Amino acid sequence: MEETHKTSITKRTLLVYTAIFLAMIGAIYSYSAVTGSSFIWNSDGFTQHFQLFVDYVDKLRGFFTGEGFPLWDWTIGMGADTITSYGYYVIGDPFVYLGILFPPAYMELAYHLLIFVRIWFVGASFLLYARKMNVTHAGGLLGAVMYAFSHYVIYNVVRHPFFIMPMIWYPLLCLGVEKIFRKESGVLFAMMVALSAMVNFYFFYKLTLLVFLYGVVRYSSLFGFSDWKEAFRTLGRCVFLYGVGVLLSAVLFLPMVGGFLASSRSPEGAPINLLHYPLNYYFMLFVNALTPGTYLWTVGGFSMFALLAVVFLWRRRSETGVRFIWLAVSVMGVMILFPFFGSLMNGLSGPYNRFTFAFPFYFALAGAWMLEQRDRLEKRDFQIMRYALLFFTLFYTVLMFVDDMVLFYLNPLLIGWGMWALLRWEKSGRFKVNWRKNIPVALIALTAGNLAVNALGFYYPFGKNAMAETLEYGESEAAYRELFGGLEQELPEDSLYRVGVTSKDNHVRNQFVYLDLMGLNSYLSLTDGDVAQFAYDLESGAFQVIQPLRNGMDDRRILNHLLGVRYILTEEQNERYLPFGYDVIHRADSGPGYIVAETDYAYPFAFVEDTWLPYTDFSDLNPVEKEAFFQEGAVLEDGLEVPGMQVFEEELPVETVPIELEPVESSVQQTGEAAYHVPADEGQVTVTFDNPEDIAGKDIYVHLQGLDYERLDPQPLVAQDTSYRMRVFFAGRQKSILQSNRYSFSSYFYRENMLFNMGYAEEAEESLTLQFDNAGSYKIEDIKVYALPADEERDRTVAAERRENALEIHTFEDQRIEGNIQRPEPGLLVTSIPYTTGWQAQVNGEPVETVRTNLGFIGLPLPAGELEVTFTYRTPWLTAGILISLFGAGLLVAYRYRFVRRKK
């Protein structure tokens, strides 16, 4: 790759790249501008990426205007650490900070423009690396275009824009390794390690493994391993500088890793066989190779020039200068064939191959090298290239008609044959000499056109129409604002409470952050693991790993009281799903019809409890008994003793309702004691109550235990959707619970049980209906119906007792809570603060250790007397991270000083 007589990469290269970049951006995205489409995906883009960008930039404005930065934010779920919650998305992203340059009214414009800025930097970072490798001006331009507009980038523009970031860091990390290998300064490597660790710890893990791969294949290509002493010396330098980089990043990296380890998303292994993927995965590797597509995050959509370059590279794979490219591509090619490696690269969780962002880097290098060395093309090269093109031509021709997307498959084929013909004609010598200098320009133009057409095929209707899944430009913030038609403005501002939703409000995720309301749910990659454990143990039907307190805890009355939900906001059509005791106090005058419901029985934010139950005893209860217990006392860890508290030993008022099961029109066949055969979708079973009058005046729950499901047509070698949904109909209400597909690794967990809260039965009902939404074979070890008395007087009495024993809060801020209480006896202060070691407590100025209470919340043992209680928050590991970063900076300065002295 070192033809020094040709033009090298200079500032001119960067300017030409910028011109090409702008032309391609215009070609690809002008249609989106004309049609008014945004890049905000109607799923995560709307509920996470854009919303968190807007909120974080607003927090930055507050910081720079002297308002401070909230380390804890009460509007994120039930309250959460800002660094932990936002660190995965925005805090370490240097481009996000440019958002403060835009007025608040132009945040959507800022969001889109900063995506373009990231794409530009992807190509620019490749040029910096390529310049070190003595790639020529033309080769650098071709590689930058291949890299910056690879499908991994195009895909994530409208999916996860921050996933583009590792493509910027990877070439720069590799550049840092190159400098170390050449006995140059390692400061760049250390700084890039630090930056990539601070930007996103998840991709930093992948970058670490990928840089290790680069280092090994590059070192072996350059030097071999005959001199092991020198090899270990070089490895030592790399490890030292990597360590310095990690130390530098500790100010953000340490709190984020600490948050991950305490989250609900710790790795639990992959739910599929790690020895092989299903057959359709391997088929899709060919489908997605040269057309825009992804399967389990194995992202393809490479340019046709990459295909030709790989053939050229393979024929010369033993040459020293490019051997490392072939080795890296070969290793990663093997890795995408086995789920084990996908799981390893994904932190030992589900085998999502998100590390495939590195393929475009090596293909870009291969393309640049082939462009420079194309005069070495031989007859055999053209033959193999022709065979490869013929294979994909036949393959994609079939797909054109099967998928009915002719242009989608035809365009890259035409461009590929055009590239081959151009190279062939150049080699034949039929071009005039003065035309030959334009061949690189033509090949760059064809490659740019190829990638632009691929992007158009992905985004727009003649292809996969991904833009149909995005919101219209300008409507996102309005959608946040109008979530409840503005009815939240009817809520009081001078009291402390939480706001909930009903089980039908699945679209409500992080929007309470925008509305500045204290709610329950958050939809973030990292969620407090203890809060998740609370929802999991209570068998909340809406529970998901990263959305534990979703949908108002399935409308469960006592749990809403416990969590301090005084108001519920929802659409008027969902009124029947309001828990017993929540009465409508406001109705919207216009729009689709929103309501505000209020209860007088929500528990205060912090109150003293004198009755408790050890966790082991609590875990022996069924989920409805667990809910009922929260009217009686608090749950503490086994062996923990708090003065003044007595163990609960009474009976809980939960009844098991006698039932009989009867299939509806033989749509469900019982094939064994706990086995059910459902031959078609929506098979139903009628559950009849032996004594209908016994359920009147009670909350009714349906509990399915020991669940398992198998499709009617299982095909072990093919990836089939393994999800299924169970549904229950009762008294005009319906509830459903989904067992997610095991190939949905981000959201999958195995539901052994399902609990349906069917709400309050005002009068006697004879039956309810259980529906199997999906055909298949089911195992259900037990079906039970529970009845929990809904006694308004009992709810009023419990709430009044807890208000009498409440902490009188006079200061409630993001990071500080102060209150006072007078106690005749010792007891436990029970709060609805999610448990974390970041909250520290003092009683009358003396530190008191908090305890985990009610599975996921903070409790505080209190003595008798007149007490002043203070809670203060600091992000765990933040102070240690600052000190470690300062130490790392000192090491880097010392290293730089020693390196300069040695050079002199």
FENRAKA-V607884 format. One record per residue. N is the residue number from 1. PSI is psi as a letter, one per 30 degrees, with the letter a starting at -180 (NA if undefined). Layout:
BEGIN
n-><N	N>
psi-><PSI	PSI>
END
This chain:
BEGIN
n-><1	2	3	4	5	6	7	8	9	10	11	12	13	14	15	16	17	18	19	20	21	22	23	24	25	26	27	28	29	30	31	32	33	34	35	36	37	38	39	40	41	42	43	44	45	46	47	48	49	50	51	52	53	54	55	56	57	58	59	60	61	62	63	64	65	66	67	68	69	70	71	72	73	74	75	76	77	78	79	80	81	82	83	84	85	86	87	88	89	90	91	92	93	94	95	96	97	98	99	100	101	102	103	104	105	106	107	108	109	110	111	112	113	114	115	116	117	118	119	120	121	122	123	124	125	126	127	128	129	130	131	132	133	134	135	136	137	138	139	140	141	142	143	144	145	146	147	148	149	150	151	152	153	154	155	156	157	158	159	160	161	162	163	164	165	166	167	168	169	170	171	172	173	174	175	176	177	178	179	180	181	182	183	184	185	186	187	188	189	190	191	192	193	194	195	196	197	198	199	200	201	202	203	204	205	206	207	208	209	210	211	212	213	214	215	216	217	218	219	220	221	222	223	224	225	226	227	228	229	230	231	232	233	234	235	236	237	238	239	240	241	242	243	244	245	246	247	248	249	250	251	252	253	254	255	256	257	258	259	260	261	262	263	264	265	266	267	268	269	270	271	272	273	274	275	276	277	278	279	280	281	282	283	284	285	286	287	288	289	290	291	292	293	294	295	296	297	298	299	300	301	302	303	304	305	306	307	308	309	310	311	312	313	314	315	316	317	318	319	320	321	322	323	324	325	326	327	328	329	330	331	332	333	334	335	336	337	338	339	340	341	342	343	344	345	346	347	348	349	350	351	352	353	354	355	356	357	358	359	360	361	362	363	364	365	366	367	368	369	370	371	372	373	374	375	376	377	378	379	380	381	382	383	384	385	386	387	388	389	390	391	392	393	394	395	396	397	398	399	400	401	402	403	404	405	406	407	408	409	410	411	412	413	414	415	416	417	418	419	420	421	422	423	424	425	426	427	428	429	430	431	432	433	434	435	436	437	438	439	440	441	442	443	444	445	446	447	448	449	450	451	452	453	454	455	456	457	458	459	460	461	462	463	464	465	466	467	468	469	470	471	472	473	474	475	476	477	478	479	480	481	482	483	484	485	486	487	488	489	490	491	492	493	494	495	496	497	498	499	500	501	502	503	504	505	506	507	508	509	510	511	512	513	514	515	516	517	518	519	520	521	522	523	524	525	526	527	528	529	530	531	532	533	534	535	536	537	538	539	540	541	542	543	544	545	546	547	548	549	550	551	552	553	554	555	556	557	558	559	560	561	562	563	564	565	566	567	568	569	570	571	572	573	574	575	576	577	578	579	580	581	582	583	584	585	586	587	588	589	590	591	592	593	594	595	596	597	598	599	600	601	602	603	604	605	606	607	608	609	610	611	612	613	614	615	616	617	618	619	620	621	622	623	624	625	626	627	628	629	630	631	632	633	634	635	636	637	638	639	640	641	642	643	644	645	646	647	648	649	650	651	652	653	654	655	656	657	658	659	660	661	662	663	664	665	666	667	668	669	670	671	672	673	674	675	676	677	678	679	680	681	682	683	684	685	686	687	688	689	690	691	692	693	694	695	696	697	698	699	700	701	702	703	704	705	706	707	708	709	710	711	712	713	714	715	716	717	718	719	720	721	722	723	724	725	726	727	728	729	730	731	732	733	734	735	736	737	738	739	740	741	742	743	744	745	746	747	748	749	750	751	752	753	754	755	756	757	758	759	760	761	762	763	764	765	766	767	768	769	770	771	772	773	774	775	776	777	778	779	780	781	782	783	784	785	786	787	788	789	790	791	792	793	794	795	796	797	798	799	800	801	802	803	804	805	806	807	808	809	810	811	812	813	814	815	816	817	818	819	820	821	822	823	824	825	826	827	828	829	830	831	832	833	834	835	836	837	838	839	840	841	842	843	844	845	846	847	848	849	850	851	852	853	854	855	856	857	858	859	860	861	862	863	864	865	866	867	868	869	870	871	872	873	874	875	876	877	878	879	880	881	882	883	884	885	886	887	888	889	890	891	892	893	894	895	896	897	898	899	900	901	902	903	904>
psi-><g	i	i	f	f	l	k	l	k	a	e	e	e	e	e	e	e	e	e	e	e	e	e	e	e	e	e	e	f	e	e	e	e	e	f	g	k	l	g	j	k	f	c	e	e	e	f	d	e	e	e	e	e	e	e	e	e	e	e	e	e	e	e	f	g	g	f	l	k	j	f	k	j	f	f	j	b	g	k	l	k	e	e	e	e	f	e	f	e	f	e	f	j	f	f	e	f	f	f	f	f	k	l	e	f	g	e	e	e	e	e	e	e	f	e	e	e	e	e	e	f	e	e	e	e	e	e	e	e	e	e	e	g	h	k	l	e	e	e	e	e	e	e	e	e	e	e	e	g	l	f	e	e	e	e	f	e	g	d	i	e	f	f	f	e	f	f	e	e	e	e	e	e	e	e	e	e	e	e	e	e	g	g	a	k	g	e	e	e	e	e	e	e	e	e	e	e	e	e	j	f	e	f	e	e	e	e	e	e	e	e	e	e	e	e	e	e	e	e	e	e	e	f	a	h	e	i	f	e	e	e	e	e	e	e	e	e	e	e	e	e	e	e	e	e	e	e	e	f	f	e	e	e	e	e	e	e	e	e	e	f	g	l	g	h	k	k	g	l	k	g	l	k	g	f	l	l	l	e	f	e	e	e	f	e	e	e	f	e	g	l	j	l	k	j	h	g	j	k	b	h	l	l	f	e	e	e	e	e	e	e	e	e	e	f	h	f	f	k	e	f	g	e	e	e	e	e	e	e	e	e	e	e	e	e	f	f	k	f	e	e	e	e	e	f	g	h	g	a	k	i	k	h	f	f	f	f	f	e	e	e	e	e	e	e	e	e	e	e	e	e	e	g	f	f	g	k	l	e	e	e	e	e	e	e	e	e	e	e	e	e	f	e	e	e	f	e	e	f	e	e	e	f	h	i	e	e	e	f	e	e	e	e	e	e	e	e	e	e	e	e	e	e	e	e	e	f	f	g	f	k	l	e	f	f	e	f	f	e	e	e	e	e	e	e	e	e	e	e	e	e	e	e	e	e	e	f	e	e	l	f	f	b	f	h	f	f	f	g	l	l	k	k	f	f	e	e	e	e	e	e	g	e	g	g	g	f	f	f	f	k	l	f	g	l	j	l	l	k	l	l	l	f	g	h	f	f	j	d	g	f	f	e	e	f	h	k	j	b	e	k	l	i	l	e	k	k	k	e	e	e	e	e	e	e	e	e	f	h	k	f	g	k	l	e	g	i	e	h	k	h	h	h	h	g	k	e	e	e	e	e	e	g	g	j	e	k	k	k	l	l	e	f	g	e	f	g	k	l	k	f	j	k	k	f	k	k	k	f	a	a	f	j	l	l	k	k	k	l	g	g	k	l	l	e	k	l	k	k	g	k	l	k	l	e	e	e	e	f	f	l	l	f	e	e	e	e	e	f	f	f	e	a	l	k	l	l	k	f	k	k	k	k	f	k	k	k	k	g	l	k	k	h	k	k	j	k	k	l	k	k	j	k	j	h	g	f	k	k	j	g	a	e	g	k	k	k	j	f	l	l	h	k	l	k	k	j	k	k	e	i	e	f	f	f	k	g	l	k	k	k	k	j	k	k	h	k	l	k	k	l	f	h	k	j	f	f	k	j	l	j	g	l	l	k	k	k	k	k	k	h	g	l	k	k	l	k	k	j	l	k	f	f	i	f	f	f	k	l	k	j	e	l	k	k	j	j	g	a	k	j	e	l	k	k	f	l	l	k	k	k	j	f	k	k	a	k	k	k	j	e	k	k	k	k	k	k	j	k	j	j	e	e	e	e	e	e	e	e	e	e	f	e	f	g	l	k	j	k	f	k	j	l	e	g	k	k	k	l	l	k	k	k	f	l	l	a	k	j	k	l	h	k	k	k	k	f	f	k	k	k	k	j	h	f	k	k	k	k	l	l	k	k	h	e	g	l	k	l	j	k	k	l	l	a	j	k	j	k	k	k	k	k	k	k	k	g	e	e	e	e	e	e	e	e	e	e	e	e	e	e	e	e	e	e	e	e	e	e	e	e	e	e	NA>
END
